[in-house]
Amino acid sequence: MKSYFLRRFLLIPPTLLGITFFVFAITRFVPGGPMDRMLQQAAGSADGGGAKKSSNKAGGGLSEEQMEELEEQYGLDKPMPVAYLRWLGVAPREVRISKGEFGEVGDGIIGGGGEDPDNTATLVLRGDGRLVEVKKKGDEIISAKYRADGKDIANDGWKLRFESEDDRQERFRRRSQKDAEVPAYSPRVVAFRTSFSGLLQGDLGRSTVYNDSVWEMILARVPVALYFGLLTAFITYAVCLPLGVLKALKHRTFIDSASSILIFIGYSIPGFALGAILLVHLGARMNLFPLFGLTSPDFAEMAPWDQVKDLAHHTVLPLLCYLVGSFAMLTMLTKNNLMDQLSADYVRTAVA
């Protein structure tokens, strides 16, 4: 028995990793992800405002810089195994990414001092304010000076990565259509810091719809899920076990046939469809039940008994949607198992 439970517990980690990797791969390759959603929103806002698409727009009303930031935010700029390991929290993420192109002279930041501008770049570190003067030779970074208030300082954990013109063009091809014209790019340096933040660290990111922490949203909804889960389990077992026993004892009678028709009709109705019907007819048209929320706005000011009635009033419709599909399986399982036992030899002998 101990070895059985030990094997079962050892199967949990690989099963969890396999399922999460499979789901992660699906969400990465199927259309309709966060990138597509934001592109549609940007395109809709641009069309609604009557704005013309400028030459520096990568598509959908988003600039090239915004597209790259979205890719980096959701890990789409990295291979899928690397992005998955970062989501798990076992590989470091690149944060506070800052970029600067070689040979881009402007605003009194780059160039001067007799340096070759094509091999020199200066960028401002995001969230830091300090400057980084980077020099390259060929496709390699040979030196980097970190400065603040005109003084040289330590790098303080910042890392640098060189991106060639081919690297940037390949990144453009991955996110664009096949017939899109690939623009010309300049080599650039990318500065970033690393941190471990993923599933193992309790960081699930932020919702693309509500812009709130996913972990906080889950914790906020756990009490409601537990409330309906426990209530559904209690009512299901309280009703289905006696009903299954009754159906087994009254096999092939009117009670058995009528109850089977009712529970299978409920089993065939999707919960979301039933919820929409109940909200429209019992909520909006007949005004018998509330349309949203678990309690009324003045719930805290009610007396204890009034609070119980208000909670029950808000619970009826969603609870029906939970229960309607769970009756059939447990009822028929109870009935069939009981009929198997009633036809067993030891029961027939005991009855005789």
C-alpha positions in Angstrom: 0.0 0.0 0.0 2.8 2.4 0.8 4.6 1.7 -2.5 1.3 2.3 -4.3 0.7 5.7 -2.8 4.4 6.6 -3.3 4.2 5.8 -7.0 1.0 7.8 -7.3 2.6 10.8 -5.6 5.7 10.5 -7.8 3.5 10.7 -10.9 2.1 14.1 -9.9 5.1 16.2 -10.9 5.6 14.8 -14.5 1.8 14.8 -15.1 1.6 18.4 -14.0 4.6 19.4 -16.2 3.2 17.5 -19.2 -0.3 19.1 -18.9 1.0 22.6 -18.4 3.5 22.3 -21.3 0.8 21.0 -23.6 -1.6 23.8 -22.7 1.3 26.3 -22.9 2.1 25.1 -26.5 -1.5 25.3 -27.5 -1.9 28.9 -26.3 1.3 29.9 -28.0 0.5 28.6 -31.5 -3.3 28.9 -31.9 -4.6 32.3 -33.0 -6.4 34.7 -30.7 -3.7 35.2 -28.1 -2.9 38.4 -26.2 -0.9 39.8 -29.1 -3.8 39.3 -31.6 -6.3 40.8 -29.1 -4.2 44.0 -28.6 -3.6 44.3 -32.3 -7.4 44.2 -32.9 -8.0 46.7 -30.2 -5.4 49.1 -31.6 -6.7 48.6 -35.2 -10.2 49.3 -34.0 -9.2 52.5 -32.2 -7.2 53.7 -35.2 -10.1 53.1 -37.6 -12.6 54.7 -35.2 -10.5 57.8 -34.9 -10.0 58.0 -38.7 -6.2 58.0 -38.2 -4.0 57.1 -41.2 -1.5 54.4 -40.8 2.0 55.9 -40.7 5.1 54.3 -42.1 6.5 53.5 -38.6 3.5 51.4 -37.7 4.2 47.6 -37.6 0.5 46.8 -38.1 -2.8 47.2 -36.3 -2.0 50.7 -35.1 1.0 49.6 -33.0 4.5 50.9 -33.5 7.5 48.7 -33.9 8.6 49.4 -30.3 5.2 48.5 -28.9 5.1 45.3 -30.8 8.5 44.3 -29.4 7.5 45.2 -25.9 4.4 43.0 -26.2 6.6 40.1 -27.5 9.0 40.5 -24.6 6.1 40.7 -22.1 4.6 37.4 -23.2 7.8 35.6 -24.0 7.0 35.4 -27.8 10.5 36.6 -28.7 12.1 33.4 -27.3 11.7 29.7 -28.3 8.8 27.9 -26.7 10.9 25.7 -24.3 12.7 28.8 -23.0 9.5 30.7 -22.6 7.9 27.7 -20.8 10.9 27.5 -18.3 10.5 31.2 -17.6 6.8 30.8 -17.0 7.6 28.0 -14.5 10.2 30.2 -12.8 13.2 27.9 -13.3 14.8 30.2 -16.0 15.5 33.9 -15.5 13.4 36.5 -17.2 14.7 39.6 -18.9 13.3 42.7 -17.2 13.6 46.4 -17.6 14.8 46.0 -21.2 16.5 49.0 -22.7 17.7 49.4 -26.3 20.0 51.6 -28.2 21.1 51.5 -31.9 24.7 51.8 -33.0 25.3 54.9 -35.2 22.2 56.7 -34.0 23.4 60.2 -33.1 20.8 62.5 -31.6 19.8 64.6 -28.5 23.4 65.0 -27.6 23.7 61.5 -26.2 25.7 59.6 -28.8 28.8 60.4 -30.7 31.4 63.0 -30.1 34.9 62.7 -28.8 36.2 61.4 -32.1 34.5 58.0 -31.6 33.2 56.1 -34.6 29.4 56.5 -34.3 28.8 53.2 -36.2 30.6 51.3 -33.4 29.2 53.3 -30.5 25.9 53.4 -28.8 24.5 55.1 -25.7 21.2 54.2 -24.1 19.3 55.2 -20.9 18.6 52.3 -18.6 14.9 51.9 -18.0 13.8 52.6 -14.4 17.4 53.5 -13.5 18.3 56.8 -15.3 21.9 56.0 -15.7 23.6 56.0 -19.1 25.5 53.2 -20.7 28.2 53.9 -23.4 28.8 50.7 -25.4 31.4 50.0 -28.0 31.5 47.2 -30.4 33.9 45.6 -32.8 32.3 43.6 -35.5 29.4 41.7 -33.9 30.9 41.7 -30.4 30.6 44.2 -27.6 34.1 45.1 -26.4 33.4 47.6 -23.7 30.6 49.3 -21.7 30.7 52.2 -19.3 28.0 52.9 -16.9 27.6 56.6 -15.9 25.5 58.7 -13.6 26.0 62.4 -13.0 29.0 62.3 -15.2 30.8 59.7 -13.1 31.7 56.1 -13.9 29.8 53.6 -11.8 29.4 49.8 -11.5 27.0 48.0 -13.8 24.9 46.8 -10.8 23.7 43.6 -12.3 22.9 44.9 -15.8 23.7 42.6 -18.8 24.2 43.5 -22.4 23.2 41.6 -25.6 24.1 42.5 -29.2 21.5 42.2 -31.9 22.6 42.4 -35.5 20.6 43.5 -38.5 19.8 39.9 -39.4 18.6 39.1 -35.9 16.2 42.0 -36.0 14.9 41.1 -39.5 14.4 37.5 -38.4 12.4 38.7 -35.4 10.3 40.9 -37.8 9.5 37.9 -40.0 8.3 35.8 -37.1 5.6 38.2 -36.2 4.6 39.5 -39.6 2.9 38.1 -42.6 4.9 36.2 -45.2 4.4 38.8 -47.9 5.4 41.7 -45.6 8.3 43.9 -46.7 11.2 43.5 -44.3 12.6 46.9 -43.4 16.3 47.7 -43.0 17.6 47.8 -39.4 20.7 49.0 -37.7 22.6 46.9 -35.2 21.7 47.6 -31.6 22.6 46.8 -28.0 20.0 45.5 -25.5 20.5 46.1 -21.8 18.5 44.1 -19.3 18.4 42.7 -15.8 17.4 39.1 -14.9 15.0 37.9 -12.2 13.2 34.6 -11.4 9.5 35.2 -11.5 7.1 32.5 -12.5 4.8 29.7 -11.2 7.3 28.5 -8.6 7.6 32.0 -7.2 3.9 32.6 -7.1 3.9 35.1 -10.0 1.4 34.2 -12.7 1.6 37.6 -14.4 -1.2 40.1 -15.0 -4.5 39.6 -16.7 -4.7 40.9 -20.2 -8.4 41.8 -19.8 -8.5 43.3 -16.3 -4.9 44.3 -15.9 -4.9 42.8 -12.4 -2.5 40.2 -10.8 -3.7 36.8 -11.8 -2.7 35.4 -8.4 -4.8 38.0 -6.6 -7.8 37.4 -8.9 -7.6 33.6 -8.2 -7.4 34.2 -4.4 -10.4 36.6 -4.6 -12.5 34.0 -6.3 -11.5 31.0 -4.2 -14.1 31.6 -1.5 -16.9 31.8 -4.1 -15.7 28.6 -5.8 -15.4 26.8 -2.5 -18.9 27.9 -1.5 -20.6 26.7 -4.7 -18.3 23.6 -4.9 -19.2 22.4 -1.3 -22.8 23.3 -1.7 -23.1 21.4 -5.0 -21.4 18.3 -3.6 -23.6 18.2 -0.5 -26.9 18.6 -2.5 -25.7 16.2 -5.2 -24.9 13.4 -2.8 -28.0 14.1 -0.7 -30.3 13.8 -3.7 -28.6 11.3 -6.0 -27.8 8.5 -3.6 -31.4 8.1 -2.4 -32.7 8.6 -5.9 -30.3 5.9 -7.3 -31.4 3.5 -4.6 -35.0 4.2 -5.4 -34.4 3.7 -9.1 -32.7 0.3 -8.5 -35.5 -0.9 -6.3 -38.2 0.3 -8.7 -36.3 -0.8 -11.9 -38.5 -0.6 -15.1 -41.3 1.1 -13.3 -42.9 4.5 -14.0 -40.7 6.1 -11.3 -37.5 4.8 -12.8 -38.5 5.9 -16.4 -39.7 9.3 -15.4 -36.7 10.1 -13.3 -34.3 8.9 -16.0 -36.0 11.2 -18.5 -35.7 14.2 -16.2 -32.1 13.7 -15.2 -30.9 13.1 -18.8 -32.7 16.2 -20.0 -30.8 18.2 -17.4 -27.6 16.4 -18.3 -28.0 17.4 -22.0 -28.5 21.1 -21.2 -25.1 23.0 -21.0 -24.8 25.0 -17.8 -24.0 28.3 -19.6 -27.0 27.9 -21.8 -29.3 27.2 -18.9 -27.8 30.2 -17.0 -28.5 32.5 -19.9 -32.1 31.3 -20.1 -32.6 31.7 -16.3 -31.1 35.2 -16.3 -33.3 36.4 -19.2 -36.6 34.9 -18.1 -36.4 34.6 -14.3 -34.1 37.6 -13.8 -34.7 40.3 -16.4 -38.3 39.6 -17.4 -39.9 38.3 -14.3 -37.6 40.1 -11.9 -37.6 37.1 -9.5 -33.9 36.8 -9.0 -30.9 39.2 -9.1 -28.9 39.3 -12.3 -25.4 39.6 -10.8 -23.4 39.5 -7.6 -23.4 37.1 -4.7 -24.9 39.6 -2.2 -26.8 42.9 -2.4 -25.0 46.2 -2.1 -26.4 46.8 1.5 -25.6 43.2 2.6 -23.4 44.4 5.5 -26.2 46.5 6.9 -28.7 43.7 7.0 -29.7 41.6 10.1 -28.2 38.1 10.2 -31.4 36.3 9.1 -31.9 38.8 6.3 -28.3 38.2 5.2 -29.0 34.4 5.0 -32.1 35.0 2.9 -30.2 37.5 0.6 -27.3 35.0 0.1 -29.8 32.2 -0.7 -31.7 34.5 -3.1 -28.5 35.2 -5.0 -27.4 31.5 -4.9 -30.4 29.9 -6.5 -29.8 30.5 -10.2 -26.0 29.7 -10.3 -26.6 26.7 -8.1 -29.1 25.3 -10.5 -26.6 25.6 -13.3 -24.1 23.7 -11.2 -26.5 20.9 -10.2 -28.3 20.3 -13.5 -25.4 18.4 -15.1 -24.1 16.5 -12.0 -27.3 14.5 -11.2 -27.2 12.0 -14.1 -23.8 10.4 -13.6 -24.0 9.9 -9.8 -27.6 8.7 -9.9 -27.0 6.2 -12.7 -23.8 5.0 -11.1 -25.5 4.4 -7.8 -28.4 2.6 -9.5 -26.2 0.3 -11.6 -23.9 -0.6 -8.8 -26.8 -1.4 -6.5 -28.4 -3.5 -9.2 -25.2 -5.4 -9.7 -25.0 -6.1 -6.0 -28.7 -7.1 -5.7 -28.2 -9.7 -8.4 -25.0 -11.1 -6.8 -25.1 -14.7 -5.5 -24.5 -13.8 -1.8 -27.5 -11.4 -1.9 -29.8 -13.9 -3.5 -28.7 -16.5 -0.9 -29.3 -14.1 1.9 -32.8 -13.2 0.5 -33.6 -16.9 0.1 
